[in-house]
Amino acid sequence: MPAERILLTSEQIQSRVREMAGQIEADYPPGPIYIVSILKGSFIFVADLSRALKRHCVRIEFMGISSYGNQKTSSGQVKVTRDLDVNIEGQHVLIVEDIIDSGVTLSYLTRVLEQRKPKSLEIATLLDKPERRIRPVRVKYVGFQIPDEFVVGYGLDYAEDYRNLSDIRVIDGEATDSEQAALFR
């Protein structure tokens, strides 16, 4: 059975999400913020973060970007699988990501969105692995810096599994279906 352990509890995550929301509220002027959720991994984080914001004009948009497929490491090839439905020109835009690892995806995405001329463009991530960075990325809001380990839960997956866990866990090795089920106990 693959080794697994809890890295961040649900309580730790929720506390930090509230702190990040407070930082964002303090930094942005009154008015709308466009939160761009990077699917699929950030959807749980975005839901909790947006509910923790006190303003009424939080506009949530979704983009699909992939550089992993079913692998544990980035392929280096970035693919837009879903684009924005709105024009962000002149708007405050906050990209919200689940984890920043190599920086390949976010480096690409920030270049794409900067071309659309937002008033401001910042990045918030729940998890950051700076030691894995191969492309520079300027991240304004970081929930947790974590070691170079493969993590799942709270939206993060391995081959589409584990997203629904309320905490963040480290898994090592390949798991059979029965071993994967044991992680949910």
MILUM-336097 format. One record per residue (C-alpha): z, y, x; residue in one letter. Coordinates in Angstrom, 3 decimals, always signed. Layout:
// residues N
REC        z        y        x code
REC        Z        Y        X    A
...
***
This chain:
// residues 185
REC        z        y        x code
REC   +0.000   +0.000   +0.000    M
REC   -0.802   +3.465   +1.354    P
REC   +2.140   +5.555   +2.445    A
REC   +3.003   +8.399   +0.069    E
REC   +5.650  +11.027   -0.091    R
REC   +6.331  +14.212   -2.011    I
REC   +5.465  +17.249   +0.084    L
REC   +6.175  +19.938   -2.541    L
REC   +8.118  +19.429   -5.742    T
REC   +7.086  +20.843   -9.080    S
REC  +10.046  +23.242   -8.921    E
REC   +9.021  +24.551   -5.480    Q
REC   +5.462  +25.067   -6.687    I
REC   +6.454  +26.905   -9.867    Q
REC   +8.851  +29.190   -8.008    S
REC   +6.189  +30.130   -5.460    R
REC   +3.557  +30.680   -8.178    V
REC   +5.882  +33.212   -9.856    R
REC   +6.435  +34.967   -6.517    E
REC   +2.685  +35.136   -5.887    M
REC   +2.103  +36.572   -9.371    A
REC   +4.641  +39.300   -8.594    G
REC   +2.825  +40.140   -5.349    Q
REC   -0.516  +40.310   -7.157    I
REC   +0.919  +42.534   -9.915    E
REC   +2.297  +44.934   -7.299    A
REC   -0.989  +45.104   -5.363    D
REC   -3.467  +45.671   -8.199    Y
REC   -3.844  +48.861  -10.235    P
REC   -3.603  +48.699  -14.033    P
REC   -6.672  +47.219  -15.668    G
REC   -8.570  +43.988  -15.549    P
REC   -8.492  +41.410  -12.799    I
REC  -11.219  +38.788  -12.737    Y
REC   -9.733  +35.522  -11.527    I
REC  -12.416  +33.200  -10.244    V
REC  -11.102  +29.659  -10.409    S
REC  -12.799  +27.222   -8.062    I
REC  -13.286  +23.986   -9.975    L
REC  -11.965  +21.481  -10.262    K
REC   -8.957  +21.625   -7.996    G
REC   -7.601  +25.079   -8.818    S
REC   -7.529  +24.827  -12.620    F
REC   -3.820  +23.942  -12.882    I
REC   -2.831  +26.597  -10.343    F
REC   -4.969  +29.199  -12.151    V
REC   -3.388  +28.346  -15.500    A
REC   +0.135  +28.756  -14.137    D
REC   -0.690  +31.846  -12.049    L
REC   -2.462  +33.639  -14.895    S
REC   +0.445  +32.971  -17.273    R
REC   +2.870  +34.363  -14.673    A
REC   +0.933  +37.645  -14.463    L
REC   +2.393  +40.317  -16.754    K
REC   -0.805  +42.232  -17.548    R
REC   -2.914  +41.543  -20.620    H
REC   -6.312  +41.921  -18.991    C
REC   -6.628  +38.823  -16.845    V
REC  -10.151  +37.535  -17.155    R
REC  -10.641  +33.972  -16.001    I
REC  -13.999  +32.757  -14.777    E
REC  -14.983  +29.455  -13.210    F
REC  -17.202  +28.452  -10.320    M
REC  -17.959  +24.992   -9.084    G
REC  -18.303  +24.678   -5.318    I
REC  -18.331  +21.404   -3.455    S
REC  -18.208  +20.423   +0.183    S
REC  -16.149  +17.220   -0.115    Y
REC  -17.696  +14.814   -2.619    G
REC  -15.488  +11.701   -2.602    N
REC  -14.448  +12.151   +1.018    Q
REC  -11.160  +13.281   +2.545    K
REC  -12.858  +15.797   +4.844    T
REC  -15.479  +18.474   +4.250    S
REC  -19.088  +17.456   +4.703    S
REC  -19.900  +20.982   +5.908    G
REC  -22.607  +21.267   +3.254    Q
REC  -21.661  +23.720   +0.495    V
REC  -23.175  +23.289   -2.939    K
REC  -22.736  +25.610   -5.933    V
REC  -22.366  +23.336   -8.939    T
REC  -21.460  +26.066  -11.471    R
REC  -21.965  +29.825  -11.190    D
REC  -20.178  +32.730  -12.889    L
REC  -21.123  +33.703  -16.443    D
REC  -20.320  +37.414  -15.959    V
REC  -21.323  +40.375  -13.827    N
REC  -18.477  +41.249  -11.435    I
REC  -19.987  +44.434  -10.044    E
REC  -17.334  +47.149   -9.828    G
REC  -14.507  +44.770  -10.819    Q
REC  -11.359  +43.622   -9.033    H
REC  -11.990  +39.952   -8.228    V
REC   -9.448  +37.412   -7.051    L
REC  -10.797  +34.054   -5.915    I
REC   -8.183  +31.380   -6.610    V
REC   -8.424  +28.150   -4.659    E
REC   -6.241  +25.059   -4.556    D
REC   -6.429  +24.514   -0.794    I
REC   -8.161  +26.094   +2.171    I
REC   -8.908  +23.636   +4.888    D
REC  -11.956  +24.120   +7.111    S
REC  -12.835  +27.493   +5.571    G
REC  -16.448  +26.403   +5.104    V
REC  -16.418  +26.677   +1.303    T
REC  -14.521  +29.987   +1.094    L
REC  -16.533  +31.590   +3.884    S
REC  -19.706  +30.773   +1.976    Y
REC  -18.295  +31.827   -1.398    L
REC  -16.997  +35.206   -0.216    T
REC  -20.441  +36.053   +1.197    R
REC  -22.048  +35.116   -2.137    V
REC  -19.592  +37.169   -4.213    L
REC  -19.613  +40.193   -1.871    E
REC  -23.355  +40.505   -2.560    Q
REC  -22.476  +41.054   -6.236    R
REC  -20.612  +44.289   -5.302    K
REC  -17.121  +43.849   -6.743    P
REC  -14.703  +46.785   -6.364    K
REC  -12.378  +44.461   -4.440    S
REC  -12.520  +40.806   -3.452    L
REC   -9.424  +38.907   -2.350    E
REC   -8.425  +35.259   -2.017    I
REC   -5.311  +33.471   -3.269    A
REC   -4.676  +29.859   -2.360    T
REC   -1.858  +27.541   -3.233    L
REC   -2.153  +25.588   +0.024    L
REC   -3.413  +26.588   +3.445    D
REC   -4.138  +24.373   +6.458    K
REC   -4.875  +27.001   +9.138    P
REC   -5.000  +24.476  +11.977    E
REC   -8.102  +22.889  +10.372    R
REC  -10.029  +26.177  +10.149    R
REC  -13.512  +26.135  +11.626    I
REC  -14.762  +29.227   +9.768    R
REC  -12.718  +32.437   +9.512    P
REC  -11.374  +33.281   +6.056    V
REC   -9.172  +36.267   +5.170    R
REC   -6.596  +35.012   +2.672    V
REC   -4.340  +37.637   +1.091    K
REC   -2.063  +35.383   -0.974    Y
REC   -0.858  +32.021   +0.364    V
REC   +1.492  +29.772   -1.548    G
REC   +2.358  +27.329   +1.223    F
REC   +1.098  +26.560   +4.712    Q
REC   +1.006  +22.810   +5.105    I
REC   +0.387  +20.408   +7.985    P
REC   -2.900  +18.622   +8.479    D
REC   -2.270  +15.830   +5.983    E
REC   -4.290  +14.703   +2.971    F
REC   -2.599  +15.881   -0.218    V
REC   -3.058  +15.201   -3.917    V
REC   -1.518  +16.382   -7.162    G
REC   -1.249  +19.686   -9.041    Y
REC   -5.038  +19.731   -9.411    G
REC   -5.926  +18.263   -6.029    L
REC   -7.638  +14.908   -6.111    D
REC   -8.888  +11.990   -4.139    Y
REC  -12.104  +10.659   -5.707    A
REC  -11.115  +12.391   -8.998    E
REC   -7.683  +10.714   -9.199    D
REC   -4.155  +12.184   -8.921    Y
REC   -4.986  +15.697  -10.279    R
REC   -2.407  +15.408  -13.063    N
REC   +0.654  +14.920  -10.831    L
REC   +3.075  +17.852  -11.207    S
REC   +4.069  +17.764   -7.543    D
REC   +2.004  +17.613   -4.366    I
REC   +2.047  +14.358   -2.444    R
REC   +0.723  +13.124   +0.875    V
REC   -1.239   +9.895   +0.799    I
REC   -2.494   +7.924   +3.767    D
REC   -5.093   +5.196   +3.751    G
REC   -7.164   +3.744   +0.948    E
REC   -5.467   +2.607   -2.240    A
REC   -6.416   -0.141   -4.646    T
REC   -6.266   +0.616   -8.392    D
REC   -2.807   -0.979   -8.682    S
REC   -1.565   +0.930   -5.637    E
REC   -2.921   +4.171   -7.084    Q
REC   -1.051   +3.465  -10.326    A
REC   +2.193   +3.151   -8.340    A
REC   +1.852   +6.787   -7.250    L
REC   +2.278   +7.880  -10.861    F
REC   +5.681   +6.198  -11.275    R
***
